[in-house]
């Protein structure tokens, strides 16, 4: 028997009676983050006519309080007359673990309300919910699903977190986990194949929203947006393309970042009509207009990535080729540093980095030290810093340059092919970070085939192959460096899955 005797206050608001939340299970004193625990919001004095209760599902490395802590989503729903429920899943587990758990618990929530719920899910919560529905039999308890920037096709930031340059940093800060692993784009291509072909996939309707704003300059979401811009419009963590499902209805794509898209004042009114037994039959003009956003067919090679660890003084050099419009240097570290300096080829020094703590999903816990240079000098730029203790870092240089569109990669058969414009003279090396189905790790370094830039993908067994390709060369006689990161999944029959 669930215990609904404990209450806590989650909001204050001017001139309003603020709802409390009824706790279920063993959560005490308003705590959250205990996997499998769920609780219900206070019942509105007047419940909206013909409405379904809302079950809010959080995303990766998050918890249920994301809906009411520094967020007015719960208050907005309550004041609009909707019954609410909140659940804590495993913050760092895969969609398989969370799908099974959610399917078990949503039956309890269904029995509590005596009717189906509408799930509103943020980020990976949408993938977890689809797993519960399609693979674990939750459809008798869920009327429909609304996803807010869910990475239905994964996120290239997950690929970066498991790359050879950044994987160890993500491991140190604790975000290298089953959840991040499962959101690599290669693995999600496999997930889409076994989910989209499943007979249960059409049992419960899906509705999606996606975002196109990154957040303020220097913020973690701004950096994420800059990194993901090579892959298309995005909200700082997930591309618009990934937020979509081919068989789902898109409610809207708007100017939200990955945080604001889950705020009540931002999106509740847009999906409010989808919470009722009889849904709204019309869309707003704004929704129809923004839904027309198209995506790049091929990613641009606009980043150079490196990383490592050091004690004392350390330098990194970044080659800036001819014709670069802007370059943004982001020194991502597990420590906040004030000693970082950037020196141009002509020895001009810059030290005015914007420093921001990252509290987002894929690199939560690091510090970003960001600086953008307009019309940078051609040649080698040097970053120098000093640390009295061991410091771990990832350096990401993001370019706006004609070269960006001259490099690309794709998988053909069992080969990784690097395509280049004839204006580029390059050499390539590839490092594979391979994790088998049991999580065992293996690293393999490879050189390109003779007289080319193609790599045969080795047969290492079932698992994710995260391939980091380091490109060095020249463009019109000036030094050039880029990093291409590509993820594939190989199943137990040797079949490759890749976005």
N, C-alpha and C positions, 0 to 999 in steps of 0.2 A: 504494500500500500504506500503510495507516494506521500511524502510529508509536505504539505503546502502551508505550514504555520509560520514560516520565517519570511520576513519582508525586509526590503531595503530601499532607500531612496536613491535614484540614479540621476536625477536632474533637478535643477532649479530654473524657474522661468518667471519673468515679470508678469504679474496680473493673471497668472494661470494656476489652476490646481494641477500639480504635477503628479503623474501616476507612479506608484511604486511597482515592484516586481515580486511576484510570488515565486519562491524557490521550490524546486522539486528535487528529489533525490537527496544527496548528502552535501550539497553546497551549503556553506555556512557564511554568515555575515556578508553576503553579497559578493563572495569570491567567484571567479570564473576560471576556466582553463582546465577543468577536470574532465577528461574525455568520457563521453557518454552521459554526462549530467545535462539535464534540460530543465527549463523553468518557464513559467508563463507570466506575461505582463498583467497588470491590473485590468479587470473587465471595465470597459467604458460604461458610463451611466446609460448611454443610448448606443446600441450596437447598430452599425450601418446595415441598412436593409439588404437582404440577399447576399450577404458577404461571407466569405470564407475566412477562417483564422489564418494568420500569416506565420509561417515558420521561417525565421531568419537563420541562415547558414553562413558561417565565416569562412575566410580563405586561409592560405598558406601561412604558417608561422604566426597565427593570430588566435583569437578566442572570441567568445560570445559577447564580451563587453565592447567589441568594436562597433556594435550597433547603438550603444547608449553612452559610452564614455567619449566625451568630446564629439558627440554626434547626436543630432536631433531626430534620427530616423524613428526611434521608438516613440518619442513624444509626438511626432507628427502622425504616426499611425494611430496612437491612442486618441489624440484629439480629433481624428477623422472617424472615430467610431469602430476601429478594428481590434479584434482580439489578437494577441500576439504570443508567440512562443520563441524561445531561444535555445540553441543547443551548442555544446562544446564537443567538437571532434578532436581527433589527434592532430595537433598543430603541424607536425612534421612527417606525417605518414602519407602513404600513397592513396590514390583514389580507390584502390581495392580494399584496403583496411577501413578507410572512412566510409566507403559505400556500404560495406557489410554492417558497420556500426550504426550508420544513419538509418538503414532499412529496419534494423531491430528497434531503434528508439522511436522512429516515426509512427510505428504501430501503437506505442504507448501514448503518444501525443494525439493520435487519431482517436483512441479510446477516451482520452480525457475530454476532448471537445465534442466527441460524438459525431464528427464529420471530417471530410477531407480538408487538408490544408493546402494553401498556395505557398510554395517555397520561394523566397527571395534570397538569392545566393550571390555573394561577392567573390570574385576572383576564382581560385581553385575550388571554392565551395560549390560552384556550378558543375564542375567535373565530378566532384564527389557525389553530388545529387544525381547526376545522370548514371553513375555507376550503381547507386542504390536502386534506381528505377529499372535499368536495363538488365543488370547482372544479378541483382539480389532481391528482386520481387517486391519493391516498395510501391508499385503503381496503384494498388488498391487504396492507398492512404494519402496520395498526393494528387490534387486536381490539375495543377499546372505548375510550371517553373519559370521564374523570371531571373535571368542571370545578368549581373552587373559587371561588365568587363571580365568575363571568365575566359581563361586561356584554353578554349576548346581545341586548339591545335598546338598548345604549348607556348613557351616564351623563349626567345633567343637569350634572355638574361639567365635562364636556367642552363642553357648551353654554355654561356660564359662562365657560370659558377662551377661547372664541371670541366672546364678547359684546362690545358696543361699549365697556363700562366696563372689562373685564378682559383683552380680547384682547391689548392692547399689553404688559401686565404678563407674561402667559404667554409672549409673544414675547421679552421681555428676559431672562427666566430660562431660556429654551430648551425649554419644554414645549409650545410652539405648533408642532406638527409633524404629519406625515402620520398618525401613530398617534392623537393626540388628535383631529385633524380627523375621522378616520373613525369615532370613537366618539360623535360628536354624534348625538342621538336621531333627528333627521330623516334623516341619512344611514343610520343603522342600520335605520330602517324600510324604506328602499330595499334595504339588504343582506338583510334578512329576506325581502323579497318575491322576490328572485332566488335565494335559498338554500333557503328552505322549500318552494318549488315545484319544485326541481330533482330529477330522478329519482334522483340519488345520495344524497339526504338521509337515507334510511332504511337505507343499506348498513351503517353502523357505529353501534351503540347509544351513546347519551349518558346520563350520570348526573350529577346536579347537587347541589351544596351551596350554601347561602346563609347570610349572617350578619346579625345584628340588633343588634350591639353597636358603639359608636362609639369607644371608647377613653377615656382619662382626660380630665377637664375641662381645656380649654385646649389640648389636643393638636390636631394637624392633622386627625386622623380624627374627633375630637369636632366640630370646626367643619364638616367635610364631612358628618357625620351630621346636624348641626343644619340645614345647608342642604338636604340631601336629604330631611329629615323631611316637607317639604311634599309629597313625592311618594310617601311610604309608608315602611315598615320598611326599614332599610338597615344596612350595615356601615361607614359612613363614606366609602365611595367608590362603591358599587353598591347599588341597591335590590334587595330580595328578588324583586320582580316581574321585574326585568331578569335576575336570576340563573337564571331558569327558562326552559325551552323546552317548548312544548306537547306535543311528542312524546318528550321525555326523561323518565326516571324520576328523581324527586327523592329522594335518599338522606336528606337532613336539612336543616333550617333550625335554626340554633342560635345561642347567644350568643357569636359570634366577631366580631371586627372584621376589616377587610380584610387586616390583617397576620397575626393569630393563626389565621385559617382555613387558612393554608398551613403551619402548624407541625405537625410529626409528633405531638407529644403531644396536640394538640387534635383532629385529625380522622383520623389514619391508621387507627385501629381501626374507625372508622365505615365507611370505604371498603375496608378490607382484604379483605373477602369478595368484592369485585368485581374483584380482581386475578388470580383463578385461572381455570383452564379451566372448572371447574364452579363457578358462583357460589353464594354463600349464598342460601338460599331464603326467609329470614325477615328482617324488619326489627326493630330494637329498638323498644320501646314509646315511648321518648323521641323517636325519629325520626318515628314516625307522628303523634305529638301536635304536634310543632313544624311539620310539613309543612302544617298546616291554616291557617297565617297567611294572611290575606286582605289585599288592597291597597285603597287609596283609589281610587275611580273617577275623581276629579277633583282635580287639584293645588290646594293652597291658596296664596294670594298672601300669604306671610308674610315677605317680604324687601324691604329697600330697599338698592340697590347703587349706588355711585358710585365714581369713581376719577380718577386723573390723576397729575401730577408737579409738583414744586415745589422751590424753594430758599428758605431763610429760614424765616419763620413762616407757617404755613398753618392755616386753619380750615375745618371742615366742620360744617354744621348738619343735624340729623336731627329731623324732626317726629314726635312721639309723640302719638297720638290718645287720646281718652278710652277707658277700659276695658281698657288693656293690662295683662296679668298680669306678663309679663316681657319685657325686651328685652335681647338680647346684642349688644354692639358688638364687631366684629372688624376691627381695622386691620391689613390684610395688606400687607406692604411688602418691598421687596428689601433693606432695611436694618433692622437691629435698633435701635430707638430707645428711649431712656429719658426723653424729654421729653414724651411723649404725656399729655394731661390731658383729662378729660371734665367738663363743667360742666352742671349741671341748670338748668332755667328759673329756679329760685330762687337760683342762683349757688352752689350747693354743688358742691365740686370733688372728683373721684375720680382717683386716679393709680395704683391698685394693679392694673394690668393683668397677667394671666398671659402670659408671653412664651414662645413655643415655635417652634422651627425646624421647617419642613415638609419631610419626606422622602418624601411620598406621590407618587402618579403624576401628578396634574394640575397641582399648583403646587409641585413640588419645588424648594427653594431659597429660598423666601420665609420671612418671620417673621410669626407670628400674635401680635397683641396683643389679648387677649380680656378682656372685662369684662361681667358680667351684672348687671342692675339689676332687683330685684323691685319690683312695684307702682310703676313710675316715674311721676314727675310728668307731667302733660299739658303739652305745649308743645314749644318748640325746645330740643334738647340740642346742645351744642357740643363738638366734638373739636378740640383745638389741639395742634400740634406744631411743632418747629423742626429744621431740618437745615442743616448747613453746606455740603452738596453736594447735587446733584440727587438727589431721592428719588422713587421711583415707588410708588404705593400703590393699593390697592383697599379700600374701606370697605363692609362688609356688616353691616347691622343686621337681626337676626332677631327677629321679634315672636311673642308668644303673645297673641292678641287676637281678639275677636269679628269684627273686620274680615277676618281671614285667609280665612274661608269665604265672604265676600261678594264676592270678586273672582275671576275665572277667565278663561281664554282658550282659544279653539279655532279651528281652521282649518275653514272651510266653503267648498267650492269654491276660488276664488282669493282669498278674503278672510280676514284675521285679525280675529276678533271678540273684543272684550273685554266680558265680561258682568259686571254689577254689581247689587248689591242697591239697592233704591230709597232706602235710608237714606244712600247715598253720593252725594256731589256731586263729580264728578271731571272732570279734563281729561287727555287722553293724547297723547303723542307717541311715534313709533316710529323707531328707527334700525336699519337693515339693514346687517349686515356680510356682504357677498356674496363668495364665493370660487368662481371657475369651476373647471372640471375640470382646468385647468392651474395652478391655485393663484394666479391673478391676483386682486387684491383691489379691491373697490369699496365705498364707503360711500354710503348714501342715507338722508336724513332725511325723515320724512313726518309730516304732521298728520292727525288723524282726520277722517272725513267730517263734513260740517256736521251739527250737532245729533245727534251720535252718537259712538261710540268704536270704530268699525270702520275697518279699513285694507284697501285693495285691494293685494294683493301684486303688485309690479311684475314685468314680464317681463324679466329680466336674462339669461336663458339658463340652460344646465345648470350645476348646482352647488348648494352649500349656502347657504341664506338663514338667517342667524342674526339673529333679530329681538328687539331689546331695547325693551320698552315701558315708558316712564317715566310713572307715574301720580301726579298731584298733585290734592288736593282737600280735602274736609272730611268728617268723620263726626260727626254731632250737634253741629255748630258748631266742632269742634276740627280743627286741621291734620292732614292725612293724606298720607303718601308711601309708595309701593310700586314695585317693579320686577318686571316679568314678562318672562321670557326664553323664547323659543320657537324651535325649530329645524325647518326643513323642507328637503327635498331635491327639486330639480326635475330630471327626467331629460331626455334629448335630445329627447323628444317633447313636453315641456312638462307631464308628469304630476307632481303634487305628492305627496310622501311625508312623512307626519308621524305621530308617536306619538299 
